[in-house]
Amino acid sequence: MWDGGDAYERYVGRWSRPVAVQFLKWLDVPPGWTWLDVGCGTGALSETVLAHAEPASVTGVDPSAAFLELARQRVSGATFELGNAMDLGARAVDVVVSGLVLTFVPDVPRAVAEFARVGSHVGSYLWDYTSGMQMMRLFWDAAKDVDPAAASEDEGLRFGEVSDPDPLRTFWTDAGLRDVEVRAIVVPTVFRDFDDFWNPFEGGTGAAPAYAATLPAEQRGAIRDLLRSRLPREGPIELTARAWAVRGSR
């Protein structure tokens, strides 16, 4: 599911960048600090740190070699390494951040404890899969209408215990972090036309595209046609995406 860096960019990587900008403004970290981007993926958050936070250094870690290769190609000024959110090794930095990562970590409390162990300030953000990430909500609602078995793959049902405000606050406080705050970040997600909306779901990278790739062409086409009937037929498709952000310090 995580082998296609370019496919991920077309799917949600492009939308994570404006969230990252607002997230960093909210963190309000002084210049000259050291940063660790856990689950850096294709480098969207690391690139934003370099552009907006005046860091002393940025290191990104991710378990996907394909994503890291794309990050190295696209982002200069940061170091990218293979790494695991649940075991960050002998590191010590001023700030640990993660963007759109924790829902895919097998042991979230362990990962957040690692963030708190190696960083003095810890922040993260996740899509609101339940209702706020509209492109995904539209897809899963249509998928369940075509294939009731899709309910078991719906990110809103699978990830609600991680990506809502109360669980995020609990993870941070249980890790011993203080001054914990959670807030919503909402950004526009405007698609040129229906093809711009739909084609990323054919890319196979990410939970919804990976599910779509398992379907026979006829069933996948039925989901596409149902979505087309529910979205504007002409001009741009104007949606929004909400992420929940959390921060705390040691």
C-alpha positions, 0 to 999 in steps of 0.5 A, a space after each residue: 500500500 505504501 510503495 508508490 510515492 508519486 501516487 501518494 502525492 496525487 492522492 493526499 500528499 498535495 493536500 497535506 502541504 497546506 495543513 502542514 503550513 497551518 500546523 507549523 504556525 500553530 506550533 510556533 517554534 523558535 528558529 534554530 531548533 532541531 527537528 525530527 519528522 516521523 513517518 515523513 513519507 514523500 517529505 511534505 512536512 519536512 519541506 514545510 519545516 525548511 520553508 517556514 520554521 528556520 530549523 537548525 536541521 531536519 531529519 525525516 524517518 520512514 519505513 518506506 524506501 520508495 517514499 524516502 527516495 522521492 523525498 530525497 529527490 524533492 526536498 533539499 536541505 533535509 536528511 532522510 533515513 529508514 526508521 520506525 515510529 515505535 523505535 527511534 533509537 539514540 536520538 535527541 531533538 528539540 521538536 518531533 512532528 508527524 503528519 498523517 502517520 499515527 493511524 497506520 502505526 501498530 502501537 500508537 501509545 508506544 510511538 507517542 512515548 518514543 516521540 516524547 522520549 527523543 523530543 522536547 516538543 511533540 506535535 502531530 496531525 491526522 485527517 478527520 476520517 469520520 466526517 471532516 476529510 470530505 474526499 475520503 468520506 464521499 469515496 467510502 460512502 459510495 463504496 459501501 453503497 456498492 459493496 457493503 463489505 467496504 464497511 470493514 475498510 472504511 477509515 472513519 470506522 477503523 481510525 476513529 479511536 486514534 484520529 479524534 480529539 479525545 484520543 489524541 489528547 489522551 495519547 499525549 498526556 499518557 506519554 507524560 507531555 504537558 500543556 497538551 492542546 488539540 485543534 482543528 485545521 481545515 483546508 480547501 481541496 479543490 479538484 479541477 474536474 471529476 477526473 482530478 478527483 477520481 484518478 488518485 483512487 486508481 493509484 493503489 497507494 493509501 487505504 482507499 486506493 488500496 481497497 479499490 485496487 482489490 475490486 473487479 473493474 465492474 465494481 470499481 466502475 460502479 463506485 466511480 459512476 455513483 460518485 460522478 452522480 453525486 458531485 458537480 458535473 461541470 467545473 471545479 469540485 470544491 471540497 474541504 479537508 479537516 485535520 486534528 492537530 495535537 501538541 505538547 511539551 516535556 
